[in-house]
């Protein structure tokens, strides 16, 4: 995903997740429970749900790590960016039957924790693959290296396929070898190398469904 900052590695620990900057507690979680039933099936170690209001708070916290944001603007995003993203994904799911889903842990110390997001959305820019559906993923640093991104992307692709979409793209920043590896595990092919309006180089991968 190449949207600025908002919109998925040496072994370091992420910042403490006990409290986010300038936030005390997330909103009530009642909404997330009601939305999980319409998300794709669960996978080993996590489940997917349509983003609830409080997920913006969780994303803001779990993505606050320089390694996570390296290819997403390099600096932490504002909470308001994640709030807009979560609201937009709820609209996408209502309109299209798929979205960028929140990933929620189901095992061990991650049980109940928001791990990140993965899924699909209509390409949100006026450059690049306009009119196509983009898949993407982003995980908190503590959850890298477990195969979660690939598992979650496979599950999300089933929702996209069920909605009648016949192909998807993944837009990956040059140098993001972890995401390139995910596209390969998904069976995607490199379609072109591109530059963003700001001049950053990236790769467009495609997959027929």
QUIBEL-V490649 format. One record per residue. N is the residue number from 1. PHI is phi in radians with two decimals (none if undefined). D_CENTER is the distance of its C-alpha to the mean C-alpha in Angstrom with 2 decimals. Layout:
n=N phi=PHI d_center=D_CENTER
n=N phi=PHI d_center=D_CENTER
//
This chain:
n=1 phi=none d_center=7.75
n=2 phi=-2.04 d_center=10.97
n=3 phi=-1.11 d_center=11.28
n=4 phi=-0.94 d_center=13.41
n=5 phi=1.05 d_center=11.82
n=6 phi=-1.14 d_center=9.41
n=7 phi=2.75 d_center=8.01
n=8 phi=none d_center=5.32
n=9 phi=none d_center=17.68
n=10 phi=-0.85 d_center=21.14
n=11 phi=-1.42 d_center=21.27
n=12 phi=-2.13 d_center=21.04
n=13 phi=-1.70 d_center=20.27
n=14 phi=-1.27 d_center=17.79
n=15 phi=-1.05 d_center=19.63
n=16 phi=-0.98 d_center=21.07
n=17 phi=-1.87 d_center=18.91
n=18 phi=-1.23 d_center=22.01
n=19 phi=-2.55 d_center=21.82
n=20 phi=-1.43 d_center=19.52
n=21 phi=-1.02 d_center=21.50
n=22 phi=1.03 d_center=23.73
n=23 phi=-2.22 d_center=22.22
n=24 phi=-1.70 d_center=24.20
n=25 phi=-2.41 d_center=22.52
n=26 phi=-1.27 d_center=19.54
n=27 phi=-1.08 d_center=20.68
n=28 phi=-0.99 d_center=21.97
n=29 phi=-1.67 d_center=19.78
n=30 phi=-1.10 d_center=21.92
n=31 phi=-1.17 d_center=19.56
n=32 phi=-1.14 d_center=16.72
n=33 phi=-1.15 d_center=19.37
n=34 phi=-1.31 d_center=20.46
n=35 phi=-1.65 d_center=17.13
n=36 phi=-1.19 d_center=16.17
n=37 phi=-1.15 d_center=18.89
n=38 phi=-1.62 d_center=17.44
n=39 phi=-1.52 d_center=14.13
n=40 phi=-1.04 d_center=14.33
n=41 phi=-1.11 d_center=16.46
n=42 phi=-1.21 d_center=15.75
n=43 phi=-2.26 d_center=15.63
n=44 phi=-1.11 d_center=17.43
n=45 phi=1.65 d_center=16.40
n=46 phi=-2.82 d_center=13.86
n=47 phi=-2.26 d_center=13.49
n=48 phi=-1.94 d_center=11.02
n=49 phi=-2.52 d_center=11.94
n=50 phi=-1.08 d_center=11.76
n=51 phi=-0.99 d_center=10.76
n=52 phi=-1.67 d_center=14.13
n=53 phi=-0.99 d_center=15.69
n=54 phi=-1.26 d_center=15.64
n=55 phi=-1.15 d_center=11.91
n=56 phi=-1.02 d_center=11.96
n=57 phi=-1.10 d_center=14.50
n=58 phi=-1.15 d_center=12.69
n=59 phi=-1.07 d_center=9.61
n=60 phi=-0.97 d_center=12.46
n=61 phi=-1.39 d_center=14.20
n=62 phi=-1.27 d_center=11.99
n=63 phi=-1.59 d_center=10.60
n=64 phi=-1.40 d_center=14.27
n=65 phi=-2.65 d_center=15.20
n=66 phi=-1.05 d_center=16.46
n=67 phi=-1.18 d_center=15.09
n=68 phi=-1.14 d_center=11.43
n=69 phi=-1.60 d_center=12.27
n=70 phi=-0.93 d_center=14.62
n=71 phi=-1.86 d_center=13.02
n=72 phi=-2.26 d_center=11.60
n=73 phi=1.74 d_center=15.07
n=74 phi=1.46 d_center=16.35
n=75 phi=-2.30 d_center=16.86
n=76 phi=-1.04 d_center=15.29
n=77 phi=-1.47 d_center=14.09
n=78 phi=-1.25 d_center=16.25
n=79 phi=-0.98 d_center=15.56
n=80 phi=-1.06 d_center=16.51
n=81 phi=-1.15 d_center=13.60
n=82 phi=-1.25 d_center=11.16
n=83 phi=-1.11 d_center=13.88
n=84 phi=-1.13 d_center=13.98
n=85 phi=-1.09 d_center=10.29
n=86 phi=-1.09 d_center=10.70
n=87 phi=-1.12 d_center=14.02
n=88 phi=-1.12 d_center=13.02
n=89 phi=-1.21 d_center=10.63
n=90 phi=-1.10 d_center=13.66
n=91 phi=-1.14 d_center=15.84
n=92 phi=-1.03 d_center=13.96
n=93 phi=-1.12 d_center=14.27
n=94 phi=-1.15 d_center=17.86
n=95 phi=-1.54 d_center=18.73
n=96 phi=-2.03 d_center=17.10
n=97 phi=1.56 d_center=16.38
n=98 phi=-2.67 d_center=12.65
n=99 phi=-2.96 d_center=9.51
n=100 phi=-1.42 d_center=5.82
n=101 phi=-1.56 d_center=7.05
n=102 phi=-1.30 d_center=7.49
n=103 phi=-1.79 d_center=8.53
n=104 phi=-2.10 d_center=12.12
n=105 phi=-1.14 d_center=14.52
n=106 phi=-2.23 d_center=17.78
n=107 phi=-2.35 d_center=19.87
n=108 phi=0.96 d_center=21.94
n=109 phi=-1.22 d_center=21.13
n=110 phi=-1.58 d_center=17.46
n=111 phi=-1.02 d_center=18.78
n=112 phi=1.52 d_center=17.45
n=113 phi=-1.46 d_center=15.09
n=114 phi=-1.38 d_center=11.48
n=115 phi=-1.59 d_center=9.77
n=116 phi=2.75 d_center=6.19
n=117 phi=-2.54 d_center=3.45
n=118 phi=-2.75 d_center=3.48
n=119 phi=2.65 d_center=6.14
n=120 phi=-2.52 d_center=8.30
n=121 phi=-2.71 d_center=10.12
n=122 phi=-1.06 d_center=13.43
n=123 phi=-0.93 d_center=13.51
n=124 phi=-1.63 d_center=14.03
n=125 phi=-2.03 d_center=16.70
n=126 phi=-1.67 d_center=20.40
n=127 phi=-2.25 d_center=20.33
n=128 phi=1.35 d_center=18.92
n=129 phi=-1.40 d_center=18.26
n=130 phi=-1.03 d_center=19.26
n=131 phi=1.54 d_center=19.38
n=132 phi=-1.77 d_center=17.04
n=133 phi=-1.81 d_center=13.78
n=134 phi=-1.80 d_center=10.78
n=135 phi=-1.82 d_center=8.24
n=136 phi=-2.82 d_center=5.22
n=137 phi=-2.78 d_center=3.23
n=138 phi=-2.73 d_center=4.18
n=139 phi=-2.15 d_center=7.07
n=140 phi=-1.06 d_center=10.18
n=141 phi=-0.99 d_center=13.08
n=142 phi=-1.17 d_center=15.11
n=143 phi=-1.96 d_center=12.99
n=144 phi=-1.30 d_center=13.07
n=145 phi=1.38 d_center=15.62
n=146 phi=-1.96 d_center=15.57
n=147 phi=1.40 d_center=14.14
n=148 phi=-1.14 d_center=11.29
n=149 phi=-1.06 d_center=8.66
n=150 phi=-1.18 d_center=11.43
n=151 phi=-1.03 d_center=12.54
n=152 phi=-1.17 d_center=9.46
n=153 phi=-1.12 d_center=9.12
n=154 phi=-1.04 d_center=12.86
n=155 phi=-1.12 d_center=12.79
n=156 phi=-1.14 d_center=10.52
n=157 phi=-1.10 d_center=12.89
n=158 phi=-1.11 d_center=15.74
n=159 phi=-1.15 d_center=14.80
n=160 phi=-1.15 d_center=14.62
n=161 phi=-1.10 d_center=17.89
n=162 phi=-1.15 d_center=19.47
n=163 phi=-1.42 d_center=18.92
n=164 phi=1.64 d_center=21.03
n=165 phi=-1.30 d_center=18.74
n=166 phi=-1.81 d_center=20.51
n=167 phi=-2.79 d_center=18.27
n=168 phi=-2.38 d_center=14.84
n=169 phi=-2.16 d_center=13.97
n=170 phi=-2.23 d_center=11.53
n=171 phi=-1.84 d_center=12.33
n=172 phi=-2.09 d_center=12.46
n=173 phi=-1.15 d_center=14.47
n=174 phi=-1.02 d_center=17.78
n=175 phi=1.70 d_center=18.11
n=176 phi=-1.51 d_center=14.62
n=177 phi=-1.16 d_center=16.28
n=178 phi=-1.12 d_center=13.77
n=179 phi=-1.25 d_center=11.32
n=180 phi=-1.04 d_center=14.58
n=181 phi=-1.11 d_center=15.59
n=182 phi=-1.12 d_center=12.67
n=183 phi=-1.04 d_center=13.69
n=184 phi=-1.16 d_center=17.21
n=185 phi=-1.16 d_center=16.68
n=186 phi=-1.44 d_center=15.31
n=187 phi=1.46 d_center=18.52
n=188 phi=-1.39 d_center=17.34
n=189 phi=-2.02 d_center=19.98
n=190 phi=-1.25 d_center=20.13
n=191 phi=-1.70 d_center=21.34
n=192 phi=-2.90 d_center=21.94
n=193 phi=-1.84 d_center=21.63
n=194 phi=-2.36 d_center=21.15
n=195 phi=-2.19 d_center=21.41
n=196 phi=-1.28 d_center=19.59
n=197 phi=-0.99 d_center=22.06
n=198 phi=-1.50 d_center=22.06
n=199 phi=1.72 d_center=23.10
n=200 phi=-1.30 d_center=20.17
n=201 phi=-1.52 d_center=20.22
n=202 phi=-2.66 d_center=17.45
n=203 phi=-2.13 d_center=17.33
n=204 phi=-1.80 d_center=16.66
n=205 phi=-1.90 d_center=16.27
n=206 phi=-2.23 d_center=17.31
n=207 phi=-2.52 d_center=17.63
n=208 phi=-1.49 d_center=20.23
n=209 phi=-1.76 d_center=19.64
//
